Amino acid sequence: MERLMVVSYDIPSNRRRRKVAELLEGYGQRVQYSVFECWLSAEKLTELQKRLKRRIKIEEDSVRFYPIPTYALEQIIVWGGRPLSEPQGSTVI
């Protein structure tokens, strides 16, 4: 079962930041410059985290994963930008 994860990052290196953004684009929708909404199964979340660890420096970079419970989805308010993403049900490229 997939659940919505908000993934945010703060990465000072342009190169690492670009690589993280490119990776996340394959898993979800960019909703702000360094924020993605990703519908992920437990397996895909583990896969994403492993792939991200190879692209960041823990001592310099910050990546955060916020799980959004199903009951809270209808309470999310979006002003401007893209609407809340929905599960894709498709394979990550």
Buried (B, 14 or more C-beta within 10 A) or exposed (E): EBBBBBBBBEBEEEEBBEBBBEBBEEBBBBBEEBBBBBBBEEEBBEBBEEBBEEBBEEEEBEBEBEEBEEEEEEEEEEEEEEEBBEEEEEEEE
